[in-house]
Amino acid sequence: MVAGGVIIRVRRGGAADDPEERHQTYAIAPRPRMTVLDALTAIQSELDPSLGFRYSCRVGMCGTCALRVNGRPRWACRTLIEGLGESVTLEPLVNFPVLRDLAVDMTPFLDKMSRARAWAEPTEAAASAPVELSPDSRQRVRIDPHIECITCGICYSACGMAAHDPDFLGPAALNRAYTLVCDSRDAAGGERLAEVADEHGIWRCHSQFNCTEACPKGISPATAIQALKRRAAASGAKSFVASIIGGLAPGG
Amino acid sequence: MAFQSGPSASSPPARPSFWDISAWRAMYPGMWAWVIQRLSAVVLLVLFPFHVVNPYIAWLRAVVLALVILHGMHGLKVILTDFGFPARHQRKLLWVLTAFGVAVFFWLGYLRKAYWGFF
């Protein structure tokens, strides 16, 4: 081993075309301010061109390089080697199928975005002309802390319930649904709320808060899910009361 | 060379085994609180009948009360976050409630002599 060097232990395999899981170790000499991503590119260019991992922007904007560093999901590009110890274990995110070594298939995660209708469906007014939401309006204040998600999948990897229930929509999709449910410019609010309020949606969240702890953008998907739960409960209570009143009304 | 296509839809998501210690390192305090609350419920289910049959076993009394307080404090945390306590501050809430639970346990032990000199 290089003096002052670091051992990088990478989990490989586990993919459909390379099922045998194994750990491979590489010794590197870290440079000052070297990130995990720098270490991986150094390994790939100097030691082992067959190592598979994925990245794009290198500066914490795209979320492509998410993996597990010493067990915890993090971005490779924003995690310094310094301070991680003499041996650093790198593994792919959990709750995703492995494509190759450290690169995972995001398809199931993105499919859940679709299931949560993670796109704006503007009201007629919003579709025909820009509608302003004042920065200090209640809606804006509710939505703002939840809009910075870059769908890196870290919250989904950290989530214990996503591991337990493969159909669970997961923190990112529900966080996105919340920003739309809160927005008066969106026409699908009620329907979207009804769609995410089932056993594989908000009610599957057991308040473990791993998503909030792990999110590198400082978003708290758990806050969004709790707020959706309150909205769903209020809407359920309203329709229950309405059905009783309807039943009592003459001819009801 | 053509790019290889992704895995088939049937390819299972990666999930570490129960015995994989590295996976447990990914747990944050909120998750531990959740696990401890579930485990305390299971242990209480076993111990509580013994306490009902003979409430004068000092150590059992202390253990049952400790577990009830632990379970209750964590339950309170979930209820508070359900009703609007911001989840991003849940870790602080966890420490405050845990400290409060420990204080209640020793208050009952020392000042109320609830465990008949077990300590």
Boltz contact constraints between the chains, C-beta under 6 A:
constraints:
  - contact:
      token1: [A, 14]
      token2: [B, 14]
      max_distance: 6.0
  - contact:
      token1: [A, 16]
      token2: [B, 7]
      max_distance: 6.0
  - contact:
      token1: [A, 16]
      token2: [B, 11]
      max_distance: 6.0
  - contact:
      token1: [A, 71]
      token2: [B, 22]
      max_distance: 6.0
  - contact:
      token1: [A, 71]
      token2: [B, 25]
      max_distance: 6.0
  - contact:
      token1: [A, 71]
      token2: [B, 26]
      max_distance: 6.0
  - contact:
      token1: [A, 72]
      token2: [B, 26]
      max_distance: 6.0
  - contact:
      token1: [A, 92]
      token2: [B, 14]
      max_distance: 6.0
  - contact:
      token1: [A, 94]
      token2: [B, 14]
      max_distance: 6.0
  - contact:
      token1: [A, 94]
      token2: [B, 15]
      max_distance: 6.0
  - contact:
      token1: [A, 94]
      token2: [B, 16]
      max_distance: 6.0
  - contact:
      token1: [A, 95]
      token2: [B, 13]
      max_distance: 6.0
  - contact:
      token1: [A, 96]
      token2: [B, 13]
      max_distance: 6.0
  - contact:
      token1: [A, 97]
      token2: [B, 7]
      max_distance: 6.0
  - contact:
      token1: [A, 97]
      token2: [B, 11]
      max_distance: 6.0
  - contact:
      token1: [A, 97]
      token2: [B, 13]
      max_distance: 6.0
  - contact:
      token1: [A, 98]
      token2: [B, 14]
      max_distance: 6.0
  - contact:
      token1: [A, 99]
      token2: [B, 6]
      max_distance: 6.0
  - contact:
      token1: [A, 105]
      token2: [B, 6]
      max_distance: 6.0
  - contact:
      token1: [A, 163]
      token2: [B, 15]
      max_distance: 6.0
  - contact:
      token1: [A, 207]
      token2: [B, 78]
      max_distance: 6.0
  - contact:
      token1: [A, 207]
      token2: [B, 81]
      max_distance: 6.0
  - contact:
      token1: [A, 208]
      token2: [B, 30]
      max_distance: 6.0
  - contact:
      token1: [A, 208]
      token2: [B, 31]
      max_distance: 6.0
  - contact:
      token1: [A, 208]
      token2: [B, 34]
      max_distance: 6.0
  - contact:
      token1: [A, 209]
      token2: [B, 30]
      max_distance: 6.0
  - contact:
      token1: [A, 209]
      token2: [B, 90]
      max_distance: 6.0
  - contact:
      token1: [A, 210]
      token2: [B, 28]
      max_distance: 6.0
  - contact:
      token1: [A, 210]
      token2: [B, 31]
      max_distance: 6.0
  - contact:
      token1: [A, 212]
      token2: [B, 87]
      max_distance: 6.0
  - contact:
      token1: [A, 212]
      token2: [B, 88]
      max_distance: 6.0
  - contact:
      token1: [A, 213]
      token2: [B, 28]
      max_distance: 6.0
  - contact:
      token1: [A, 220]
      token2: [B, 87]
      max_distance: 6.0
  - contact:
      token1: [A, 220]
      token2: [B, 88]
      max_distance: 6.0
  - contact:
      token1: [A, 222]
      token2: [B, 87]
      max_distance: 6.0
  - contact:
      token1: [A, 223]
      token2: [B, 86]
      max_distance: 6.0
  - contact:
      token1: [A, 223]
      token2: [B, 87]
      max_distance: 6.0
  - contact:
      token1: [A, 226]
      token2: [B, 81]
      max_distance: 6.0
  - contact:
      token1: [A, 226]
      token2: [B, 87]
      max_distance: 6.0
